[in-house]
Amino acid sequence: MAALAGLVVLVTGAVVAPAAPAAADRDGETHRIFATREGLVGKRTANGHKIRKLDHFVALPSRRALSAKGSGAYSVRVCRADSTRCEYAPVWDVGPWNTKDDYWSATRHVARDLPKGTPQASAAYRLGHNGGRDLFGRKVTNPAGIDLANGTFWHGLRLHANAWIDVTYLWQGSARTGIVVTDGSPLNVRTGPSTSYARRGLAANTARVPLLCHARGQWVSGTRGTTNLWYRVGARNWVSDAYLNTGTGAAIAPRC
């Protein structure tokens, strides 16, 4: 079971940092983080990607978790706090607020007086860390520790306003991973191994997903061929192997 480092729950005005729920097994640590929508359509991300209207990626405030353009080497699972929607997305930009705050790391490189899983900007906003300012000296006006691209924000999580979400840092996990390969559109994540199961969220093209266990289900034809092999990639989150590059044609995770 992945470890969780809980945030100190304090209230400043109406802002509360609620505790994150238990994470799925072997897929990385999960922390509850305040998310904002990035927008910035037409601008360039830190890895050189030109932002489109309904893009699917996230930004974290350190280059130490930045994927190369077109890659999902660093990917996250972001879920609504009520766990009704999730998206798997690559880290393609740096922000919000800071650019060296690897708060998910046990050996974070800045703000080392803060616990693992607490973004410096969140601590500045809620607790007055660094006089309420970010590491550039700017007054912090929200506790954000992750930015979501428009498509991730609106379609992946179906958010209508900035919100606390659960973020799993998938590169920290011990599970084997697969790379989502589509025509560019995000892949539907299902609640079971068939398209007859409800849509649970999305997995962005190029995102790396943890292959926690497998099952045989509906036959699906996709970018990687035709198969009835499905992988569970999170709690009640399933994707078809027909859209995964796993490096092998056989199941590489235990049976569910």
Phi and psi restraints in degrees (value plus and minus 20) as a CYANA .aco file:
   2 ALA   PHI     -85.3   -45.3
   2 ALA   PSI     123.5   163.5
   3 ALA   PHI     -96.8   -56.8
   3 ALA   PSI     134.1   174.1
   4 LEU   PHI    -147.4  -107.4
   4 LEU   PSI     110.3   150.3
   5 ALA   PHI    -124.6   -84.6
   5 ALA   PSI      86.9   126.9
   6 GLY   PHI     -93.2   -53.2
   6 GLY   PSI     128.0   168.0
   7 LEU   PHI     -98.5   -58.5
   7 LEU   PSI     130.8   170.8
   8 VAL   PHI     -89.6   -49.6
   8 VAL   PSI     106.3   146.3
   9 VAL   PHI    -113.3   -73.3
   9 VAL   PSI      85.8   125.8
  10 LEU   PHI    -151.0  -111.0
  10 LEU   PSI     137.5   177.5
  11 VAL   PHI    -136.8   -96.8
  11 VAL   PSI     108.5   148.5
  12 THR   PHI    -146.0  -106.0
  12 THR   PSI      86.3   126.3
  13 GLY   PHI      48.0    88.0
  13 GLY   PSI    -142.7  -102.7
  14 ALA   PHI    -126.6   -86.6
  14 ALA   PSI     -11.3    28.7
  15 VAL   PHI    -111.4   -71.4
  15 VAL   PSI     101.6   141.6
  16 VAL   PHI    -145.1  -105.1
  16 VAL   PSI     117.6   157.6
  17 ALA   PHI    -119.2   -79.2
  17 ALA   PSI      73.8   113.8
  18 PRO   PHI     -92.6   -52.6
  18 PRO   PSI     137.8   177.8
  19 ALA   PHI     -92.7   -52.7
  19 ALA   PSI     126.0   166.0
  20 ALA   PHI    -100.5   -60.5
  20 ALA   PSI     129.5   169.5
  21 PRO   PHI     -97.0   -57.0
  21 PRO   PSI     155.7   195.7
  22 ALA   PHI     -82.6   -42.6
  22 ALA   PSI     123.5   163.5
  23 ALA   PHI    -110.3   -70.3
  23 ALA   PSI     143.1   183.1
  24 ALA   PHI     -91.5   -51.5
  24 ALA   PSI     143.8   183.8
  25 ASP   PHI     -96.5   -56.5
  25 ASP   PSI     121.3   161.3
  26 ARG   PHI      40.7    80.7
  26 ARG   PSI       1.5    41.5
  27 ASP   PHI    -135.2   -95.2
  27 ASP   PSI     -12.9    27.1
  28 GLY   PHI      90.4   130.4
  28 GLY   PSI     148.2   188.2
  29 GLU   PHI     -99.5   -59.5
  29 GLU   PSI     131.1   171.1
  30 THR   PHI    -140.7  -100.7
  30 THR   PSI     114.0   154.0
  31 HIS   PHI    -153.3  -113.3
  31 HIS   PSI     127.0   167.0
  32 ARG   PHI    -108.3   -68.3
  32 ARG   PSI      99.1   139.1
  33 ILE   PHI    -148.7  -108.7
  33 ILE   PSI     124.0   164.0
  34 PHE   PHI     -99.9   -59.9
  34 PHE   PSI     107.1   147.1
  35 ALA   PHI    -130.6   -90.6
  35 ALA   PSI     121.6   161.6
  36 THR   PHI    -142.4  -102.4
  36 THR   PSI     138.2   178.2
  37 ARG   PHI    -106.6   -66.6
  37 ARG   PSI     110.3   150.3
  38 GLU   PHI     -97.7   -57.7
  38 GLU   PSI     -67.5   -27.5
  39 GLY   PHI      46.7    86.7
  39 GLY   PSI    -144.3  -104.3
  40 LEU   PHI      37.3    77.3
  40 LEU   PSI      17.8    57.8
  41 VAL   PHI     -77.3   -37.3
  41 VAL   PSI     113.1   153.1
  42 GLY   PHI      73.0   113.0
  42 GLY   PSI     -36.0     4.0
  43 LYS   PHI    -102.9   -62.9
  43 LYS   PSI     151.9   191.9
  44 ARG   PHI    -124.4   -84.4
  44 ARG   PSI     119.0   159.0
  45 THR   PHI     -98.4   -58.4
  45 THR   PSI     154.9   194.9
  46 ALA   PHI     -84.4   -44.4
  46 ALA   PSI     -42.3    -2.3
  47 ASN   PHI    -118.5   -78.5
  47 ASN   PSI     -11.5    28.5
  48 GLY   PHI      75.2   115.2
  48 GLY   PSI     -19.4    20.6
  49 HIS   PHI     -93.7   -53.7
  49 HIS   PSI     114.2   154.2
  50 LYS   PHI    -104.2   -64.2
  50 LYS   PSI      99.8   139.8
  51 ILE   PHI     -91.0   -51.0
  51 ILE   PSI     110.7   150.7
  52 ARG   PHI    -123.9   -83.9
  52 ARG   PSI     149.5   189.5
  53 LYS   PHI     -78.2   -38.2
  53 LYS   PSI     -63.3   -23.3
  54 LEU   PHI    -142.3  -102.3
  54 LEU   PSI      32.7    72.7
  55 ASP   PHI     -91.5   -51.5
  55 ASP   PSI     140.6   180.6
  56 HIS   PHI    -147.9  -107.9
  56 HIS   PSI      76.0   116.0
  57 PHE   PHI    -183.6  -143.6
  57 PHE   PSI     153.9   193.9
  58 VAL   PHI    -152.4  -112.4
  58 VAL   PSI     145.9   185.9
  59 ALA   PHI    -141.5  -101.5
  59 ALA   PSI     116.2   156.2
  60 LEU   PHI    -142.4  -102.4
  60 LEU   PSI     130.1   170.1
  61 PRO   PHI    -102.0   -62.0
  61 PRO   PSI      24.5    64.5
  62 SER   PHI    -181.9  -141.9
  62 SER   PSI     117.4   157.4
  63 ARG   PHI     -91.1   -51.1
  63 ARG   PSI     -30.8     9.2
  64 ARG   PHI     -89.2   -49.2
  64 ARG   PSI     -30.9     9.1
  65 ALA   PHI    -145.7  -105.7
  65 ALA   PSI      14.3    54.3
  66 LEU   PHI    -117.7   -77.7
  66 LEU   PSI     102.6   142.6
  67 SER   PHI     -98.4   -58.4
  67 SER   PSI     129.9   169.9
  68 ALA   PHI     -86.0   -46.0
  68 ALA   PSI     137.1   177.1
  69 LYS   PHI     -74.3   -34.3
  69 LYS   PSI     109.5   149.5
  70 GLY   PHI      59.1    99.1
  70 GLY   PSI     -11.6    28.4
  71 SER   PHI    -140.6  -100.6
  71 SER   PSI     135.0   175.0
  72 GLY   PHI    -141.3  -101.3
  72 GLY   PSI      12.1    52.1
  73 ALA   PHI     -72.6   -32.6
  73 ALA   PSI     -59.0   -19.0
  74 TYR   PHI    -129.0   -89.0
  74 TYR   PSI      94.1   134.1
  75 SER   PHI    -152.8  -112.8
  75 SER   PSI     136.8   176.8
  76 VAL   PHI    -148.5  -108.5
  76 VAL   PSI     138.2   178.2
  77 ARG   PHI    -126.0   -86.0
  77 ARG   PSI     103.2   143.2
  78 VAL   PHI    -134.0   -94.0
  78 VAL   PSI     111.1   151.1
  79 CYS   PHI    -151.8  -111.8
  79 CYS   PSI     124.6   164.6
  80 ARG   PHI     -77.3   -37.3
  80 ARG   PSI     132.8   172.8
  81 ALA   PHI     -81.8   -41.8
  81 ALA   PSI     -45.5    -5.5
  82 ASP   PHI    -109.8   -69.8
  82 ASP   PSI     -15.5    24.5
  83 SER   PHI      43.6    83.6
  83 SER   PSI      -3.6    36.4
  84 THR   PHI    -101.1   -61.1
  84 THR   PSI     -40.6    -0.6
  85 ARG   PHI    -162.5  -122.5
  85 ARG   PSI     121.2   161.2
  86 CYS   PHI    -158.1  -118.1
  86 CYS   PSI     136.1   176.1
  87 GLU   PHI    -158.9  -118.9
  87 GLU   PSI     124.7   164.7
  88 TYR   PHI    -123.2   -83.2
  88 TYR   PSI     102.2   142.2
  89 ALA   PHI    -163.6  -123.6
  89 ALA   PSI     127.5   167.5
  90 PRO   PHI     -98.6   -58.6
  90 PRO   PSI     134.9   174.9
  91 VAL   PHI    -110.7   -70.7
  91 VAL   PSI      89.3   129.3
  92 TRP   PHI    -138.1   -98.1
  92 TRP   PSI     -22.4    17.6
  93 ASP   PHI    -162.2  -122.2
  93 ASP   PSI     148.1   188.1
  94 VAL   PHI    -136.1   -96.1
  94 VAL   PSI     110.0   150.0
  95 GLY   PHI     122.8   162.8
  95 GLY   PSI    -197.6  -157.6
  96 PRO   PHI    -104.9   -64.9
  96 PRO   PSI     144.1   184.1
  97 TRP   PHI      48.6    88.6
  97 TRP   PSI     -90.6   -50.6
  98 ASN   PHI    -123.4   -83.4
  98 ASN   PSI     147.9   187.9
  99 THR   PHI    -148.0  -108.0
  99 THR   PSI     -20.4    19.6
 100 LYS   PHI    -151.2  -111.2
 100 LYS   PSI      -4.6    35.4
 101 ASP   PHI    -116.0   -76.0
 101 ASP   PSI      64.1   104.1
 102 ASP   PHI    -104.2   -64.2
 102 ASP   PSI      48.5    88.5
 103 TYR   PHI     -86.9   -46.9
 103 TYR   PSI     -35.5     4.5
 104 TRP   PHI    -102.6   -62.6
 104 TRP   PSI     -26.8    13.2
 105 SER   PHI    -113.6   -73.6
 105 SER   PSI     121.2   161.2
 106 ALA   PHI     -88.1   -48.1
 106 ALA   PSI     -41.2    -1.2
 107 THR   PHI    -140.2  -100.2
 107 THR   PSI      38.6    78.6
 108 ARG   PHI     -78.2   -38.2
 108 ARG   PSI     128.7   168.7
 109 HIS   PHI    -113.3   -73.3
 109 HIS   PSI     -34.1     5.9
 110 VAL   PHI    -157.8  -117.8
 110 VAL   PSI     146.3   186.3
 111 ALA   PHI      29.2    69.2
 111 ALA   PSI      27.7    67.7
 112 ARG   PHI     -90.0   -50.0
 112 ARG   PSI     -29.4    10.6
 113 ASP   PHI     -99.8   -59.8
 113 ASP   PSI     -27.5    12.5
 114 LEU   PHI    -115.9   -75.9
 114 LEU   PSI     130.0   170.0
 115 PRO   PHI     -90.8   -50.8
 115 PRO   PSI     133.7   173.7
 116 LYS   PHI     -75.7   -35.7
 116 LYS   PSI     115.6   155.6
 117 GLY   PHI      73.3   113.3
 117 GLY   PSI     -22.6    17.4
 118 THR   PHI    -129.1   -89.1
 118 THR   PSI      88.2   128.2
 119 PRO   PHI     -81.3   -41.3
 119 PRO   PSI     123.8   163.8
 120 GLN   PHI     -80.0   -40.0
 120 GLN   PSI     -58.8   -18.8
 121 ALA   PHI     -84.7   -44.7
 121 ALA   PSI     -56.8   -16.8
 122 SER   PHI     -84.7   -44.7
 122 SER   PSI     -63.6   -23.6
 123 ALA   PHI     -85.8   -45.8
 123 ALA   PSI     -55.9   -15.9
 124 ALA   PHI     -84.9   -44.9
 124 ALA   PSI     -63.6   -23.6
 125 TYR   PHI     -91.5   -51.5
 125 TYR   PSI     -63.7   -23.7
 126 ARG   PHI    -108.7   -68.7
 126 ARG   PSI     -54.0   -14.0
 127 LEU   PHI    -137.5   -97.5
 127 LEU   PSI     -23.0    17.0
 128 GLY   PHI      57.7    97.7
 128 GLY   PSI      -0.6    39.4
 129 HIS   PHI     -78.3   -38.3
 129 HIS   PSI     118.2   158.2
 130 ASN   PHI      35.4    75.4
 130 ASN   PSI      16.5    56.5
 131 GLY   PHI      48.0    88.0
 131 GLY   PSI       3.8    43.8
 132 GLY   PHI      58.2    98.2
 132 GLY   PSI      -1.4    38.6
 133 ARG   PHI    -140.8  -100.8
 133 ARG   PSI     135.5   175.5
 134 ASP   PHI     -98.2   -58.2
 134 ASP   PSI    -193.9  -153.9
 135 LEU   PHI     -97.8   -57.8
 135 LEU   PSI     -22.9    17.1
 136 PHE   PHI    -118.7   -78.7
 136 PHE   PSI     -22.7    17.3
 137 GLY   PHI      70.2   110.2
 137 GLY   PSI     -11.2    28.8
 138 ARG   PHI    -106.9   -66.9
 138 ARG   PSI     124.3   164.3
 139 LYS   PHI     -87.0   -47.0
 139 LYS   PSI     107.0   147.0
 140 VAL   PHI    -104.4   -64.4
 140 VAL   PSI     104.2   144.2
 141 THR   PHI    -127.0   -87.0
 141 THR   PSI     -21.8    18.2
 142 ASN   PHI    -175.5  -135.5
 142 ASN   PSI     139.6   179.6
 143 PRO   PHI    -110.3   -70.3
 143 PRO   PSI       7.4    47.4
 144 ALA   PHI     -84.5   -44.5
 144 ALA   PSI     119.4   159.4
 145 GLY   PHI    -146.0  -106.0
 145 GLY   PSI     -15.2    24.8
 146 ILE   PHI    -176.5  -136.5
 146 ILE   PSI     122.9   162.9
 147 ASP   PHI    -130.0   -90.0
 147 ASP   PSI     121.6   161.6
 148 LEU   PHI    -134.0   -94.0
 148 LEU   PSI     112.8   152.8
 149 ALA   PHI     -84.5   -44.5
 149 ALA   PSI     139.8   179.8
 150 ASN   PHI     -72.4   -32.4
 150 ASN   PSI     -66.8   -26.8
 151 GLY   PHI     -84.3   -44.3
 151 GLY   PSI     -59.3   -19.3
 152 THR   PHI     -85.4   -45.4
 152 THR   PSI     -63.0   -23.0
 153 PHE   PHI     -86.8   -46.8
 153 PHE   PSI     -72.8   -32.8
 154 TRP   PHI    -104.0   -64.0
 154 TRP   PSI     -66.0   -26.0
 155 HIS   PHI    -114.9   -74.9
 155 HIS   PSI     -61.1   -21.1
 156 GLY   PHI     -86.7   -46.7
 156 GLY   PSI     -74.8   -34.8
 157 LEU   PHI    -121.4   -81.4
 157 LEU   PSI     -31.3     8.7
 158 ARG   PHI      35.3    75.3
 158 ARG   PSI      25.8    65.8
 159 LEU   PHI    -106.3   -66.3
 159 LEU   PSI     131.1   171.1
 160 HIS   PHI    -136.4   -96.4
 160 HIS   PSI     -31.0     9.0
 161 ALA   PHI    -173.8  -133.8
 161 ALA   PSI     141.3   181.3
 162 ASN   PHI     -74.8   -34.8
 162 ASN   PSI     124.4   164.4
 163 ALA   PHI    -176.8  -136.8
 163 ALA   PSI     140.8   180.8
 164 TRP   PHI     -95.2   -55.2
 164 TRP   PSI     109.9   149.9
 165 ILE   PHI    -152.9  -112.9
 165 ILE   PSI     146.3   186.3
 166 ASP   PHI    -119.5   -79.5
 166 ASP   PSI     103.3   143.3
 167 VAL   PHI    -134.9   -94.9
 167 VAL   PSI     104.0   144.0
 168 THR   PHI    -129.1   -89.1
 168 THR   PSI     106.5   146.5
 169 TYR   PHI    -112.8   -72.8
 169 TYR   PSI      73.1   113.1
 170 LEU   PHI     -87.1   -47.1
 170 LEU   PSI     -44.3    -4.3
 171 TRP   PHI     -89.6   -49.6
 171 TRP   PSI     -33.8     6.2
 172 GLN   PHI    -102.5   -62.5
 172 GLN   PSI     -33.2     6.8
 173 GLY   PHI     -97.6   -57.6
 173 GLY   PSI     143.9   183.9
 174 SER   PHI    -118.6   -78.6
 174 SER   PSI     -27.7    12.3
 175 ALA   PHI     -91.7   -51.7
 175 ALA   PSI     128.9   168.9
 176 ARG   PHI     -81.3   -41.3
 176 ARG   PSI     135.1   175.1
 177 THR   PHI    -145.4  -105.4
 177 THR   PSI     138.4   178.4
 178 GLY   PHI    -145.7  -105.7
 178 GLY   PSI     134.0   174.0
 179 ILE   PHI    -122.5   -82.5
 179 ILE   PSI     107.2   147.2
 180 VAL   PHI     -91.6   -51.6
 180 VAL   PSI     107.1   147.1
 181 VAL   PHI    -146.0  -106.0
 181 VAL   PSI      89.6   129.6
 182 THR   PHI    -148.1  -108.1
 182 THR   PSI    -191.2  -151.2
 183 ASP   PHI     -99.7   -59.7
 183 ASP   PSI     -13.6    26.4
 184 GLY   PHI      99.8   139.8
 184 GLY   PSI     -46.1    -6.1
 185 SER   PHI     -98.6   -58.6
 185 SER   PSI     134.0   174.0
 186 PRO   PHI     -89.9   -49.9
 186 PRO   PSI     130.8   170.8
 187 LEU   PHI    -109.7   -69.7
 187 LEU   PSI     118.2   158.2
 188 ASN   PHI     -89.2   -49.2
 188 ASN   PSI     114.7   154.7
 189 VAL   PHI    -119.8   -79.8
 189 VAL   PSI     111.0   151.0
 190 ARG   PHI    -130.2   -90.2
 190 ARG   PSI     143.6   183.6
 191 THR   PHI    -103.8   -63.8
 191 THR   PSI     -25.9    14.1
 192 GLY   PHI    -179.0  -139.0
 192 GLY   PSI     157.3   197.3
 193 PRO   PHI    -101.9   -61.9
 193 PRO   PSI      34.9    74.9
 194 SER   PHI    -187.4  -147.4
 194 SER   PSI     131.4   171.4
 195 THR   PHI     -92.4   -52.4
 195 THR   PSI     -27.2    12.8
 196 SER   PHI     -98.6   -58.6
 196 SER   PSI     -35.4     4.6
 197 TYR   PHI     -97.6   -57.6
 197 TYR   PSI     136.8   176.8
 198 ALA   PHI     -84.0   -44.0
 198 ALA   PSI     128.9   168.9
 199 ARG   PHI     -90.9   -50.9
 199 ARG   PSI     109.2   149.2
 200 ARG   PHI    -123.8   -83.8
 200 ARG   PSI     -39.5     0.5
 201 GLY   PHI     142.5   182.5
 201 GLY   PSI    -169.4  -129.4
 202 LEU   PHI    -158.1  -118.1
 202 LEU   PSI     136.6   176.6
 203 ALA   PHI    -147.5  -107.5
 203 ALA   PSI      97.6   137.6
 204 ALA   PHI     -89.7   -49.7
 204 ALA   PSI     128.8   168.8
 205 ASN   PHI     -76.2   -36.2
 205 ASN   PSI     115.9   155.9
 206 THR   PHI      62.6   102.6
 206 THR   PSI     -32.2     7.8
 207 ALA   PHI     -85.1   -45.1
 207 ALA   PSI     124.4   164.4
 208 ARG   PHI    -113.2   -73.2
 208 ARG   PSI     110.4   150.4
 209 VAL   PHI    -138.9   -98.9
 209 VAL   PSI     123.4   163.4
 210 PRO   PHI     -97.1   -57.1
 210 PRO   PSI     112.8   152.8
 211 LEU   PHI    -116.8   -76.8
 211 LEU   PSI      68.7   108.7
 212 LEU   PHI     -99.3   -59.3
 212 LEU   PSI     -59.2   -19.2
 213 CYS   PHI    -186.0  -146.0
 213 CYS   PSI     149.4   189.4
 214 HIS   PHI    -149.9  -109.9
 214 HIS   PSI     141.6   181.6
 215 ALA   PHI    -170.8  -130.8
 215 ALA   PSI     138.9   178.9
 216 ARG   PHI    -116.2   -76.2
 216 ARG   PSI     111.0   151.0
 217 GLY   PHI    -163.1  -123.1
 217 GLY   PSI    -155.8  -115.8
 218 GLN   PHI     -88.3   -48.3
 218 GLN   PSI     121.2   161.2
 219 TRP   PHI     -93.1   -53.1
 219 TRP   PSI     113.3   153.3
 220 VAL   PHI    -154.7  -114.7
 220 VAL   PSI     118.5   158.5
 221 SER   PHI    -124.7   -84.7
 221 SER   PSI     107.8   147.8
 222 GLY   PHI    -164.2  -124.2
 222 GLY   PSI    -182.3  -142.3
 223 THR   PHI     -86.7   -46.7
 223 THR   PSI     -40.0     0.0
 224 ARG   PHI    -128.3   -88.3
 224 ARG   PSI      -9.5    30.5
 225 GLY   PHI      98.2   138.2
 225 GLY   PSI    -183.5  -143.5
 226 THR   PHI    -136.2   -96.2
 226 THR   PSI     110.8   150.8
 227 THR   PHI    -179.4  -139.4
 227 THR   PSI     139.4   179.4
 228 ASN   PHI    -129.1   -89.1
 228 ASN   PSI      -5.6    34.4
 229 LEU   PHI    -105.0   -65.0
 229 LEU   PSI     108.8   148.8
 230 TRP   PHI    -146.1  -106.1
 230 TRP   PSI     130.2   170.2
 231 TYR   PHI    -139.0   -99.0
 231 TYR   PSI     118.8   158.8
 232 ARG   PHI    -105.3   -65.3
 232 ARG   PSI     105.4   145.4
 233 VAL   PHI    -134.3   -94.3
 233 VAL   PSI     -17.5    22.5
 234 GLY   PHI     158.8   198.8
 234 GLY   PSI    -197.7  -157.7
 235 ALA   PHI     -83.7   -43.7
 235 ALA   PSI      92.6   132.6
 236 ARG   PHI      38.1    78.1
 236 ARG   PSI      11.1    51.1
 237 ASN   PHI    -139.5   -99.5
 237 ASN   PSI      98.6   138.6
 238 TRP   PHI    -149.1  -109.1
 238 TRP   PSI     123.9   163.9
 239 VAL   PHI    -156.2  -116.2
 239 VAL   PSI     132.2   172.2
 240 SER   PHI    -100.6   -60.6
 240 SER   PSI     119.5   159.5
 241 ASP   PHI     -85.0   -45.0
 241 ASP   PSI     -33.6     6.4
 242 ALA   PHI     -84.8   -44.8
 242 ALA   PSI     -34.4     5.6
 243 TYR   PHI    -141.6  -101.6
 243 TYR   PSI       1.6    41.6
 244 LEU   PHI    -141.6  -101.6
 244 LEU   PSI     117.1   157.1
 245 ASN   PHI    -117.1   -77.1
 245 ASN   PSI      84.2   124.2
 246 THR   PHI    -127.0   -87.0
 246 THR   PSI     -24.1    15.9
 247 GLY   PHI      64.5   104.5
 247 GLY   PSI     -20.7    19.3
 248 THR   PHI    -176.4  -136.4
 248 THR   PSI     137.5   177.5
 249 GLY   PHI    -108.1   -68.1
 249 GLY   PSI     -28.2    11.8
 250 ALA   PHI    -121.5   -81.5
 250 ALA   PSI     140.6   180.6
 251 ALA   PHI     -82.1   -42.1
 251 ALA   PSI     111.6   151.6
 252 ILE   PHI    -138.4   -98.4
 252 ILE   PSI       5.7    45.7
 253 ALA   PHI    -161.0  -121.0
 253 ALA   PSI     135.3   175.3
 254 PRO   PHI     -83.1   -43.1
 254 PRO   PSI     139.7   179.7
 255 ARG   PHI     -89.7   -49.7
 255 ARG   PSI     120.5   160.5
